[in-house]
Amino acid sequence: MDTPYTPIACALHDRLELAALRGREVTVNHSAADGPRASRIRILDIRVRDGEEWLVTEPPVEIRLDHILSLDGEPSAEGC
């Protein structure tokens, strides 16, 4: 997926950071190369690479933040 990165909603970013801080597992629905996918993960960190924000997760799954469709069933919104 070679699409330009689009910053995510501040509220979603806050929820992701809180989940990382608390070390709890979450379900992330996200778009992947082969279509939508749901992953049950523990968020370890959020990192910036080449101007894009990515989840660092356990088990290892690489998810670009703007590909997240929902977090624990709550849809993501656009922009801050």
NORUR-V970913 format. One record per run of one state. SS is the DSSP state (H for helix, E for strand, L for the rest). FROM is the first residue (numbers start at 1). LEN is the number of residues. If there is no record, write none. Layout:
BEGIN
<<SS & FROM & LEN> <SS & FROM & LEN>>
END
This chain:
BEGIN
<<L & 1 & 7> <E & 8 & 1> <L & 9 & 1> <H & 10 & 13> <L & 23 & 2> <E & 25 & 8> <L & 33 & 2> <E & 35 & 15> <L & 50 & 2> <E & 52 & 7> <L & 59 & 4> <E & 63 & 2> <H & 65 & 3> <E & 68 & 4> <L & 72 & 2> <E & 74 & 2> <L & 76 & 2> <E & 78 & 1> <L & 79 & 2>>
END
